[in-house]
Amino acid sequence: MTLRPLEQHRTARTALSVAALAALVLLLLTVAVLDHLGALERADAAISGSAHRFALAHPLWRSAMSAITRTGSTTYIGPVVAVACLVLLRWRRWRQAAFVAVALLVTVGVRVLIMKAVARPRPVEWLTSAAGWSFPSGHSTAAAAAALIAVLVGWPLLRRRRDRLILAGIAGAWAVAVGVSRVALTVHWPTDVLGAWLLVAVIVPVVAAGCGVLSGPAK
């Protein structure tokens, strides 16, 4: 099922509009982080402190969050994405394969550049191992990017609306769970996760439009 030209144009325009809005919000958030905006830092500290106390008081919750957070590592996501690219190439879905690879690599790469430029310290009391600066969250970036990529590739390939909604629901829930786990384990501030999600909302739709995957499942 291929979208008509007018629908293709509208879909791409909507995606780019979402990306532009996300870029504006991400810019404002980044400036606020760099300027150490008091209200933002107080909110981050309050949520992080509550999350830390809750995790210490509930070992099962902490264990669940530790398990979930591992799935957001590029150590796990990278091989899955590589296999997905190979499958798409085997199916001769050239645009989709290019999109999957480029979208994830660019998103993760830009995240590293922002992280080094902002150089935001992490919360003090970690409940799991972590490395590097804090903003934006790397696990949250990788998970959200992989989830959105999966939805954008899978949506036009699935014929039944129910299957599409199931895909979107599972992918979205996983991405959110990984983001929550980073805050729950106090290795990231809440705004680190928000920044990661905004970054994904900027880059992935732009790459999708550029690769032409928003036009349907054509090869």
C-alpha positions in Angstrom: 0.0 0.0 0.0 1.7 3.2 -1.2 0.6 6.7 -0.3 -0.6 9.0 -3.0 1.7 12.0 -3.9 -0.4 14.5 -2.0 -0.5 12.3 1.1 3.3 11.8 0.8 3.9 15.5 0.8 1.6 16.1 3.7 3.2 13.3 5.7 6.7 14.7 5.1 5.6 18.2 5.8 4.0 17.1 9.1 7.2 15.2 10.1 9.4 18.2 9.3 7.0 20.5 11.3 7.3 18.2 14.3 11.1 18.2 13.9 11.2 22.0 13.8 9.1 22.4 16.9 11.2 19.8 18.7 14.4 21.6 17.7 13.1 24.9 19.1 12.2 23.2 22.4 15.5 21.4 22.6 17.4 24.6 22.0 15.5 26.3 24.8 16.1 23.4 27.1 19.8 23.3 26.3 20.2 27.0 27.0 18.4 26.6 30.3 20.7 23.7 31.2 23.8 25.7 30.3 22.6 28.8 32.2 21.8 26.6 35.3 18.2 27.9 35.4 17.2 27.7 39.0 13.7 26.5 38.6 14.8 23.8 36.2 17.6 22.6 38.5 15.3 22.6 41.5 12.7 20.5 39.7 15.4 18.1 38.5 16.9 17.7 42.0 13.5 17.2 43.6 12.5 14.4 41.1 15.9 12.8 41.2 15.9 12.8 45.0 12.5 11.2 45.2 13.5 8.6 42.6 16.6 7.8 44.6 14.8 7.3 47.9 12.1 5.2 46.2 14.6 2.9 44.5 16.5 2.4 47.8 13.3 1.5 49.6 12.1 -0.9 46.9 14.7 -3.4 45.8 12.4 -5.2 43.3 11.7 -1.9 41.6 15.5 -1.2 41.5 16.1 -4.6 40.0 13.4 -4.1 37.3 14.8 -0.7 36.4 18.3 -2.1 36.1 17.1 -4.8 33.8 15.2 -2.3 31.6 18.0 0.2 31.5 20.4 -2.4 30.0 18.1 -2.8 27.0 18.8 0.9 26.1 22.5 0.3 25.7 23.9 0.5 22.2 25.6 -2.8 23.1 22.2 -4.4 22.7 20.5 -2.0 20.3 23.5 -2.0 17.8 23.4 -5.7 16.9 19.6 -5.6 16.6 19.7 -2.6 14.2 22.4 -4.3 12.2 20.3 -7.4 11.8 17.3 -5.3 10.9 19.3 -3.6 8.2 20.4 -6.9 6.8 16.8 -8.2 6.7 15.6 -5.0 4.9 18.4 -5.4 2.4 17.5 -9.0 1.9 13.9 -7.8 1.2 15.3 -5.2 -1.2 14.0 -2.4 1.0 16.9 -0.1 0.1 15.5 3.2 1.4 14.3 1.6 4.7 17.7 0.0 5.3 19.5 3.2 4.6 17.1 5.1 6.9 17.6 2.7 9.8 21.4 2.9 9.7 21.7 6.6 9.0 19.0 7.7 11.5 20.5 5.8 14.4 24.1 6.7 13.6 23.4 10.4 13.1 21.2 10.6 16.3 23.8 8.9 18.5 26.6 11.0 16.9 24.8 14.3 17.4 24.0 13.3 21.0 27.7 12.8 21.7 28.5 16.2 20.3 25.9 17.9 22.4 27.0 15.9 25.5 30.6 17.1 25.1 29.6 20.7 24.4 27.2 21.0 27.4 29.3 18.9 29.8 26.6 18.6 32.4 27.5 16.6 35.6 25.4 13.6 36.5 23.5 13.3 39.8 25.8 12.3 42.6 24.3 9.1 44.0 24.2 6.5 41.1 22.4 3.2 41.5 24.1 1.7 38.5 27.3 2.2 36.5 27.5 5.2 34.1 30.2 7.1 32.1 30.5 10.4 30.5 28.5 13.6 30.9 24.8 13.7 31.6 22.9 15.7 28.9 21.3 14.3 26.9 20.8 10.7 28.1 22.6 8.2 25.8 20.4 5.2 26.7 17.2 7.3 26.3 18.5 8.6 23.0 19.3 5.2 21.6 16.1 3.6 22.8 13.8 6.3 21.6 15.6 6.5 18.2 15.3 2.7 17.8 11.6 2.8 18.8 10.7 5.6 16.4 12.7 4.1 13.6 10.9 0.7 14.1 7.5 2.5 14.0 8.3 4.5 10.9 9.6 1.4 9.0 7.0 -1.0 10.3 3.9 1.2 10.0 3.5 1.1 6.2 4.6 -2.5 6.0 1.8 -3.7 8.4 -1.6 -3.8 6.8 -3.9 -4.1 9.8 -4.4 -1.0 12.0 -4.4 -3.2 15.1 -0.9 -4.5 14.3 0.3 -0.9 13.7 -1.0 0.2 17.0 0.5 -2.8 18.8 3.9 -2.0 17.2 3.6 1.7 18.2 2.5 0.8 21.7 5.2 -1.7 22.4 8.0 0.5 20.9 6.7 3.6 22.8 6.3 1.9 26.1 9.9 0.5 25.9 11.4 3.8 25.0 9.6 5.5 27.9 10.5 2.7 30.3 14.2 3.1 29.4 14.0 6.8 30.0 12.3 6.3 33.3 14.9 3.8 34.3 17.7 6.3 33.9 16.0 8.7 36.3 15.0 5.9 38.7 18.6 4.7 38.9 19.7 8.4 39.4 22.3 8.3 36.6 20.5 11.1 34.7 18.4 14.1 35.6 14.8 14.1 34.2 15.7 16.9 31.7 18.5 14.7 30.4 15.8 12.2 29.3 13.6 15.0 28.0 16.5 16.3 25.9 17.2 12.9 24.5 13.5 12.5 23.4 13.6 15.9 21.8 16.8 15.2 20.0 15.2 12.0 18.5 12.1 14.0 17.5 14.4 16.4 15.6 16.7 14.0 13.8 14.7 10.9 13.0 11.9 12.6 11.1 14.3 14.7 9.1 16.3 11.6 8.1 13.0 9.7 7.4 11.9 12.5 5.0 15.3 12.6 3.4 15.4 8.8 2.8 11.8 8.8 1.5 10.5 6.3 3.9 7.5 8.4 4.7 6.2 7.8 1.3 5.3 4.2 2.0 6.9 0.7 1.5 8.2 1.2 -2.0 11.6 -0.4 -2.7 
